[in-house]
Amino acid sequence: MRHLIDIMELSVDELQDLIQTAEDIIARPEHYAEICKGKKLASCHCPR
């Protein structure tokens, strides 16, 4: 498992995969509705 702290840590290919996944989530939300069930997610925005 990787932890993402800075978007600059991602390669171009990883960014493209992330965008493709986001587009798929938008197109097929029902497929992803339960995918994170039982998982924990944290999000933190730290202004610079």
PDB file of N, H, CA, C and O in Angstrom:
ATOM      1  N   MET A   1       0.848  -1.173   0.000  1.00  0.00           N
ATOM      2  CA  MET A   1       0.000   0.000   0.000  1.00  0.00           C
ATOM      3  C   MET A   1       0.894   1.236   0.000  1.00  0.00           C
ATOM      4  O   MET A   1       1.883   1.310   0.728  1.00  0.00           O
ATOM      5  N   ARG A   2       0.524   2.194  -0.826  1.00  0.00           N
ATOM      6  H   ARG A   2      -0.280   2.134  -1.417  1.00  0.00           H
ATOM      7  CA  ARG A   2       1.234   3.480  -0.856  1.00  0.00           C
ATOM      8  C   ARG A   2       0.381   4.549  -0.211  1.00  0.00           C
ATOM      9  O   ARG A   2      -0.848   4.481  -0.217  1.00  0.00           O
ATOM     10  N   HIS A   3       1.050   5.523   0.339  1.00  0.00           N
ATOM     11  H   HIS A   3       2.048   5.578   0.344  1.00  0.00           H
ATOM     12  CA  HIS A   3       0.383   6.688   0.904  1.00  0.00           C
ATOM     13  C   HIS A   3       0.724   7.873   0.026  1.00  0.00           C
ATOM     14  O   HIS A   3       1.890   8.101  -0.297  1.00  0.00           O
ATOM     15  N   LEU A   4      -0.274   8.615  -0.352  1.00  0.00           N
ATOM     16  H   LEU A   4      -1.221   8.430  -0.089  1.00  0.00           H
ATOM     17  CA  LEU A   4      -0.058   9.776  -1.217  1.00  0.00           C
ATOM     18  C   LEU A   4      -0.072  11.040  -0.369  1.00  0.00           C
ATOM     19  O   LEU A   4      -1.088  11.392   0.231  1.00  0.00           O
ATOM     20  N   ILE A   5       1.040  11.698  -0.329  1.00  0.00           N
ATOM     21  H   ILE A   5       1.866  11.412  -0.816  1.00  0.00           H
ATOM     22  CA  ILE A   5       1.152  12.952   0.400  1.00  0.00           C
ATOM     23  C   ILE A   5       1.208  14.119  -0.582  1.00  0.00           C
ATOM     24  O   ILE A   5       0.628  15.176  -0.334  1.00  0.00           O
ATOM     25  N   ASP A   6       1.898  13.924  -1.678  1.00  0.00           N
ATOM     26  H   ASP A   6       2.369  13.065  -1.880  1.00  0.00           H
ATOM     27  CA  ASP A   6       2.097  15.001  -2.653  1.00  0.00           C
ATOM     28  C   ASP A   6       1.814  14.451  -4.048  1.00  0.00           C
ATOM     29  O   ASP A   6       2.366  13.422  -4.437  1.00  0.00           O
ATOM     30  N   ILE A   7       0.968  15.128  -4.789  1.00  0.00           N
ATOM     31  H   ILE A   7       0.520  15.965  -4.474  1.00  0.00           H
ATOM     32  CA  ILE A   7       0.602  14.695  -6.146  1.00  0.00           C
ATOM     33  C   ILE A   7       1.836  14.566  -7.045  1.00  0.00           C
ATOM     34  O   ILE A   7       1.831  13.798  -8.007  1.00  0.00           O
ATOM     35  N   MET A   8       2.874  15.310  -6.730  1.00  0.00           N
ATOM     36  H   MET A   8       2.878  15.934  -5.949  1.00  0.00           H
ATOM     37  CA  MET A   8       4.106  15.269  -7.528  1.00  0.00           C
ATOM     38  C   MET A   8       4.849  13.939  -7.369  1.00  0.00           C
ATOM     39  O   MET A   8       5.780  13.656  -8.123  1.00  0.00           O
ATOM     40  N   GLU A   9       4.444  13.130  -6.399  1.00  0.00           N
ATOM     41  H   GLU A   9       3.688  13.360  -5.786  1.00  0.00           H
ATOM     42  CA  GLU A   9       5.059  11.818  -6.199  1.00  0.00           C
ATOM     43  C   GLU A   9       4.567  10.792  -7.221  1.00  0.00           C
ATOM     44  O   GLU A   9       5.138   9.708  -7.339  1.00  0.00           O
ATOM     45  N   LEU A  10       3.507  11.134  -7.957  1.00  0.00           N
ATOM     46  H   LEU A  10       3.043  12.015  -7.861  1.00  0.00           H
ATOM     47  CA  LEU A  10       2.949  10.212  -8.944  1.00  0.00           C
ATOM     48  C   LEU A  10       3.609  10.395 -10.305  1.00  0.00           C
ATOM     49  O   LEU A  10       3.961  11.505 -10.703  1.00  0.00           O
ATOM     50  N   SER A  11       3.766   9.282 -11.003  1.00  0.00           N
ATOM     51  H   SER A  11       3.480   8.380 -10.679  1.00  0.00           H
ATOM     52  CA  SER A  11       4.275   9.338 -12.372  1.00  0.00           C
ATOM     53  C   SER A  11       3.138   9.736 -13.312  1.00  0.00           C
ATOM     54  O   SER A  11       1.974   9.759 -12.911  1.00  0.00           O
ATOM     55  N   VAL A  12       3.471  10.042 -14.539  1.00  0.00           N
ATOM     56  H   VAL A  12       4.417  10.023 -14.865  1.00  0.00           H
ATOM     57  CA  VAL A  12       2.456  10.378 -15.543  1.00  0.00           C
ATOM     58  C   VAL A  12       1.498   9.201 -15.727  1.00  0.00           C
ATOM     59  O   VAL A  12       0.286   9.397 -15.810  1.00  0.00           O
ATOM     60  N   ASP A  13       2.028   7.999 -15.792  1.00  0.00           N
ATOM     61  H   ASP A  13       3.013   7.841 -15.725  1.00  0.00           H
ATOM     62  CA  ASP A  13       1.184   6.810 -15.955  1.00  0.00           C
ATOM     63  C   ASP A  13       0.233   6.633 -14.768  1.00  0.00           C
ATOM     64  O   ASP A  13      -0.933   6.282 -14.950  1.00  0.00           O
ATOM     65  N   GLU A  14       0.734   6.876 -13.555  1.00  0.00           N
ATOM     66  H   GLU A  14       1.681   7.161 -13.407  1.00  0.00           H
ATOM     67  CA  GLU A  14      -0.119   6.749 -12.377  1.00  0.00           C
ATOM     68  C   GLU A  14      -1.219   7.803 -12.379  1.00  0.00           C
ATOM     69  O   GLU A  14      -2.353   7.518 -11.993  1.00  0.00           O
ATOM     70  N   LEU A  15      -0.895   9.009 -12.809  1.00  0.00           N
ATOM     71  H   LEU A  15       0.026   9.240 -13.123  1.00  0.00           H
ATOM     72  CA  LEU A  15      -1.914  10.058 -12.911  1.00  0.00           C
ATOM     73  C   LEU A  15      -2.974   9.692 -13.944  1.00  0.00           C
ATOM     74  O   LEU A  15      -4.167   9.896 -13.716  1.00  0.00           O
ATOM     75  N   GLN A  16      -2.539   9.153 -15.074  1.00  0.00           N
ATOM     76  H   GLN A  16      -1.570   8.987 -15.259  1.00  0.00           H
ATOM     77  CA  GLN A  16      -3.493   8.740 -16.108  1.00  0.00           C
ATOM     78  C   GLN A  16      -4.403   7.627 -15.588  1.00  0.00           C
ATOM     79  O   GLN A  16      -5.606   7.640 -15.848  1.00  0.00           O
ATOM     80  N   ASP A  17      -3.837   6.665 -14.856  1.00  0.00           N
ATOM     81  H   ASP A  17      -2.860   6.655 -14.645  1.00  0.00           H
ATOM     82  CA  ASP A  17      -4.648   5.596 -14.267  1.00  0.00           C
ATOM     83  C   ASP A  17      -5.652   6.155 -13.270  1.00  0.00           C
ATOM     84  O   ASP A  17      -6.803   5.720 -13.231  1.00  0.00           O
ATOM     85  N   LEU A  18      -5.221   7.111 -12.471  1.00  0.00           N
ATOM     86  H   LEU A  18      -4.286   7.464 -12.503  1.00  0.00           H
ATOM     87  CA  LEU A  18      -6.102   7.735 -11.485  1.00  0.00           C
ATOM     88  C   LEU A  18      -7.267   8.454 -12.165  1.00  0.00           C
ATOM     89  O   LEU A  18      -8.411   8.354 -11.720  1.00  0.00           O
ATOM     90  N   ILE A  19      -6.972   9.170 -13.231  1.00  0.00           N
ATOM     91  H   ILE A  19      -6.043   9.251 -13.592  1.00  0.00           H
ATOM     92  CA  ILE A  19      -8.022   9.880 -13.979  1.00  0.00           C
ATOM     93  C   ILE A  19      -8.973   8.892 -14.641  1.00  0.00           C
ATOM     94  O   ILE A  19     -10.186   9.102 -14.635  1.00  0.00           O
ATOM     95  N   GLN A  20      -8.436   7.815 -15.211  1.00  0.00           N
ATOM     96  H   GLN A  20      -7.451   7.644 -15.216  1.00  0.00           H
ATOM     97  CA  GLN A  20      -9.296   6.803 -15.831  1.00  0.00           C
ATOM     98  C   GLN A  20     -10.216   6.153 -14.801  1.00  0.00           C
ATOM     99  O   GLN A  20     -11.390   5.907 -15.078  1.00  0.00           O
ATOM    100  N   THR A  21      -9.683   5.878 -13.622  1.00  0.00           N
ATOM    101  H   THR A  21      -8.730   6.078 -13.397  1.00  0.00           H
ATOM    102  CA  THR A  21     -10.501   5.291 -12.563  1.00  0.00           C
ATOM    103  C   THR A  21     -11.596   6.260 -12.130  1.00  0.00           C
ATOM    104  O   THR A  21     -12.741   5.854 -11.935  1.00  0.00           O
ATOM    105  N   ALA A  22     -11.255   7.524 -11.980  1.00  0.00           N
ATOM    106  H   ALA A  22     -10.324   7.854 -12.139  1.00  0.00           H
ATOM    107  CA  ALA A  22     -12.254   8.539 -11.607  1.00  0.00           C
ATOM    108  C   ALA A  22     -13.356   8.621 -12.657  1.00  0.00           C
ATOM    109  O   ALA A  22     -14.535   8.717 -12.318  1.00  0.00           O
ATOM    110  N   GLU A  23     -12.976   8.584 -13.919  1.00  0.00           N
ATOM    111  H   GLU A  23     -12.018   8.506 -14.195  1.00  0.00           H
ATOM    112  CA  GLU A  23     -13.975   8.628 -14.996  1.00  0.00           C
ATOM    113  C   GLU A  23     -14.872   7.396 -14.958  1.00  0.00           C
ATOM    114  O   GLU A  23     -16.072   7.496 -15.216  1.00  0.00           O
ATOM    115  N   ASP A  24     -14.298   6.225 -14.636  1.00  0.00           N
ATOM    116  H   ASP A  24     -13.324   6.143 -14.426  1.00  0.00           H
ATOM    117  CA  ASP A  24     -15.085   5.002 -14.543  1.00  0.00           C
ATOM    118  C   ASP A  24     -16.044   5.060 -13.355  1.00  0.00           C
ATOM    119  O   ASP A  24     -17.180   4.595 -13.452  1.00  0.00           O
ATOM    120  N   ILE A  25     -15.593   5.629 -12.234  1.00  0.00           N
ATOM    121  H   ILE A  25     -14.670   6.007 -12.156  1.00  0.00           H
ATOM    122  CA  ILE A  25     -16.462   5.789 -11.067  1.00  0.00           C
ATOM    123  C   ILE A  25     -17.651   6.683 -11.418  1.00  0.00           C
ATOM    124  O   ILE A  25     -18.783   6.397 -11.029  1.00  0.00           O
ATOM    125  N   ILE A  26     -17.395   7.757 -12.148  1.00  0.00           N
ATOM    126  H   ILE A  26     -16.475   7.990 -12.464  1.00  0.00           H
ATOM    127  CA  ILE A  26     -18.477   8.662 -12.562  1.00  0.00           C
ATOM    128  C   ILE A  26     -19.440   7.940 -13.507  1.00  0.00           C
ATOM    129  O   ILE A  26     -20.655   8.108 -13.403  1.00  0.00           O
ATOM    130  N   ALA A  27     -18.904   7.143 -14.422  1.00  0.00           N
ATOM    131  H   ALA A  27     -17.917   7.007 -14.507  1.00  0.00           H
ATOM    132  CA  ALA A  27     -19.736   6.460 -15.418  1.00  0.00           C
ATOM    133  C   ALA A  27     -20.509   5.284 -14.827  1.00  0.00           C
ATOM    134  O   ALA A  27     -21.625   4.997 -15.261  1.00  0.00           O
ATOM    135  N   ARG A  28     -19.919   4.596 -13.832  1.00  0.00           N
ATOM    136  H   ARG A  28     -19.013   4.829 -13.480  1.00  0.00           H
ATOM    137  CA  ARG A  28     -20.551   3.392 -13.276  1.00  0.00           C
ATOM    138  C   ARG A  28     -20.537   3.410 -11.738  1.00  0.00           C
ATOM    139  O   ARG A  28     -19.910   2.550 -11.119  1.00  0.00           O
ATOM    140  N   PRO A  29     -21.215   4.372 -11.128  1.00  0.00           N
ATOM    141  CA  PRO A  29     -21.156   4.468  -9.665  1.00  0.00           C
ATOM    142  C   PRO A  29     -21.682   3.226  -8.946  1.00  0.00           C
ATOM    143  O   PRO A  29     -21.236   2.911  -7.843  1.00  0.00           O
ATOM    144  N   GLU A  30     -22.622   2.528  -9.565  1.00  0.00           N
ATOM    145  H   GLU A  30     -22.984   2.784 -10.461  1.00  0.00           H
ATOM    146  CA  GLU A  30     -23.173   1.334  -8.929  1.00  0.00           C
ATOM    147  C   GLU A  30     -22.116   0.248  -8.732  1.00  0.00           C
ATOM    148  O   GLU A  30     -22.195  -0.530  -7.781  1.00  0.00           O
ATOM    149  N   HIS A  31     -21.141   0.196  -9.614  1.00  0.00           N
ATOM    150  H   HIS A  31     -21.077   0.828 -10.386  1.00  0.00           H
ATOM    151  CA  HIS A  31     -20.053  -0.788  -9.505  1.00  0.00           C
ATOM    152  C   HIS A  31     -19.175  -0.503  -8.289  1.00  0.00           C
ATOM    153  O   HIS A  31     -18.586  -1.424  -7.723  1.00  0.00           O
ATOM    154  N   TYR A  32     -19.082   0.734  -7.892  1.00  0.00           N
ATOM    155  H   TYR A  32     -19.560   1.482  -8.351  1.00  0.00           H
ATOM    156  CA  TYR A  32     -18.187   1.150  -6.807  1.00  0.00           C
ATOM    157  C   TYR A  32     -18.911   1.413  -5.490  1.00  0.00           C
ATOM    158  O   TYR A  32     -18.271   1.752  -4.494  1.00  0.00           O
ATOM    159  N   ALA A  33     -20.225   1.263  -5.468  1.00  0.00           N
ATOM    160  H   ALA A  33     -20.745   0.988  -6.277  1.00  0.00           H
ATOM    161  CA  ALA A  33     -21.029   1.655  -4.317  1.00  0.00           C
ATOM    162  C   ALA A  33     -20.579   0.995  -3.006  1.00  0.00           C
ATOM    163  O   ALA A  33     -20.623   1.632  -1.954  1.00  0.00           O
ATOM    164  N   GLU A  34     -20.157  -0.247  -3.054  1.00  0.00           N
ATOM    165  H   GLU A  34     -20.121  -0.765  -3.909  1.00  0.00           H
ATOM    166  CA  GLU A  34     -19.781  -0.977  -1.835  1.00  0.00           C
ATOM    167  C   GLU A  34     -18.292  -1.310  -1.786  1.00  0.00           C
ATOM    168  O   GLU A  34     -17.860  -2.038  -0.893  1.00  0.00           O
ATOM    169  N   ILE A  35     -17.516  -0.804  -2.706  1.00  0.00           N
ATOM    170  H   ILE A  35     -17.867  -0.212  -3.431  1.00  0.00           H
ATOM    171  CA  ILE A  35     -16.115  -1.215  -2.828  1.00  0.00           C
ATOM    172  C   ILE A  35     -15.268  -0.848  -1.603  1.00  0.00           C
ATOM    173  O   ILE A  35     -14.282  -1.523  -1.310  1.00  0.00           O
ATOM    174  N   CYS A  36     -15.643   0.200  -0.900  1.00  0.00           N
ATOM    175  H   CYS A  36     -16.444   0.748  -1.139  1.00  0.00           H
ATOM    176  CA  CYS A  36     -14.875   0.633   0.277  1.00  0.00           C
ATOM    177  C   CYS A  36     -15.530   0.222   1.592  1.00  0.00           C
ATOM    178  O   CYS A  36     -15.109   0.657   2.664  1.00  0.00           O
ATOM    179  N   LYS A  37     -16.551  -0.607   1.507  1.00  0.00           N
ATOM    180  H   LYS A  37     -16.894  -0.960   0.637  1.00  0.00           H
ATOM    181  CA  LYS A  37     -17.232  -1.059   2.719  1.00  0.00           C
ATOM    182  C   LYS A  37     -16.228  -1.757   3.638  1.00  0.00           C
ATOM    183  O   LYS A  37     -15.511  -2.664   3.214  1.00  0.00           O
ATOM    184  N   GLY A  38     -16.185  -1.331   4.887  1.00  0.00           N
ATOM    185  H   GLY A  38     -16.768  -0.595   5.232  1.00  0.00           H
ATOM    186  CA  GLY A  38     -15.271  -1.923   5.863  1.00  0.00           C
ATOM    187  C   GLY A  38     -13.871  -1.327   5.835  1.00  0.00           C
ATOM    188  O   GLY A  38     -13.006  -1.746   6.604  1.00  0.00           O
ATOM    189  N   LYS A  39     -13.640  -0.365   4.968  1.00  0.00           N
ATOM    190  H   LYS A  39     -14.343  -0.025   4.344  1.00  0.00           H
ATOM    191  CA  LYS A  39     -12.323   0.277   4.857  1.00  0.00           C
ATOM    192  C   LYS A  39     -12.355   1.631   5.554  1.00  0.00           C
ATOM    193  O   LYS A  39     -13.423   2.202   5.778  1.00  0.00           O
ATOM    194  N   LYS A  40     -11.191   2.129   5.887  1.00  0.00           N
ATOM    195  H   LYS A  40     -10.324   1.665   5.705  1.00  0.00           H
ATOM    196  CA  LYS A  40     -11.075   3.451   6.482  1.00  0.00           C
ATOM    197  C   LYS A  40     -10.329   4.357   5.519  1.00  0.00           C
ATOM    198  O   LYS A  40      -9.365   3.940   4.878  1.00  0.00           O
ATOM    199  N   LEU A  41     -10.779   5.592   5.421  1.00  0.00           N
ATOM    200  H   LEU A  41     -11.563   5.931   5.941  1.00  0.00           H
ATOM    201  CA  LEU A  41     -10.173   6.562   4.528  1.00  0.00           C
ATOM    202  C   LEU A  41     -10.024   7.873   5.274  1.00  0.00           C
ATOM    203  O   LEU A  41     -10.940   8.320   5.964  1.00  0.00           O
ATOM    204  N   ALA A  42      -8.866   8.477   5.127  1.00  0.00           N
ATOM    205  H   ALA A  42      -8.122   8.113   4.566  1.00  0.00           H
ATOM    206  CA  ALA A  42      -8.645   9.783   5.744  1.00  0.00           C
ATOM    207  C   ALA A  42      -8.206  10.755   4.660  1.00  0.00           C
ATOM    208  O   ALA A  42      -7.465  10.399   3.744  1.00  0.00           O
ATOM    209  N   SER A  43      -8.668  11.959   4.781  1.00  0.00           N
ATOM    210  H   SER A  43      -9.270  12.248   5.525  1.00  0.00           H
ATOM    211  CA  SER A  43      -8.307  12.989   3.825  1.00  0.00           C
ATOM    212  C   SER A  43      -7.973  14.250   4.609  1.00  0.00           C
ATOM    213  O   SER A  43      -8.707  14.662   5.508  1.00  0.00           O
ATOM    214  N   CYS A  44      -6.862  14.839   4.249  1.00  0.00           N
ATOM    215  H   CYS A  44      -6.266  14.504   3.519  1.00  0.00           H
ATOM    216  CA  CYS A  44      -6.434  16.035   4.959  1.00  0.00           C
ATOM    217  C   CYS A  44      -5.927  17.055   3.943  1.00  0.00           C
ATOM    218  O   CYS A  44      -5.090  16.745   3.096  1.00  0.00           O
ATOM    219  N   HIS A  45      -6.440  18.253   4.042  1.00  0.00           N
ATOM    220  H   HIS A  45      -7.120  18.505   4.730  1.00  0.00           H
ATOM    221  CA  HIS A  45      -5.968  19.332   3.173  1.00  0.00           C
ATOM    222  C   HIS A  45      -5.129  20.260   4.025  1.00  0.00           C
ATOM    223  O   HIS A  45      -5.608  20.844   4.997  1.00  0.00           O
ATOM    224  N   CYS A  46      -3.885  20.385   3.648  1.00  0.00           N
ATOM    225  H   CYS A  46      -3.495  19.910   2.858  1.00  0.00           H
ATOM    226  CA  CYS A  46      -2.968  21.265   4.387  1.00  0.00           C
ATOM    227  C   CYS A  46      -2.551  22.410   3.484  1.00  0.00           C
ATOM    228  O   CYS A  46      -1.779  22.208   2.547  1.00  0.00           O
ATOM    229  N   PRO A  47      -3.047  23.606   3.752  1.00  0.00           N
ATOM    230  CA  PRO A  47      -2.670  24.740   2.910  1.00  0.00           C
ATOM    231  C   PRO A  47      -1.175  25.031   3.016  1.00  0.00           C
ATOM    232  O   PRO A  47      -0.558  24.864   4.068  1.00  0.00           O
ATOM    233  N   ARG A  48      -0.634  25.459   1.925  1.00  0.00           N
ATOM    234  H   ARG A  48      -1.136  25.595   1.071  1.00  0.00           H
ATOM    235  CA  ARG A  48       0.812  25.759   1.914  1.00  0.00           C
ATOM    236  C   ARG A  48       1.052  27.218   2.112  1.00  0.00           C
ATOM    237  O   ARG A  48       2.202  27.657   2.131  1.00  0.00           O
TER     238      ARG A  48
END
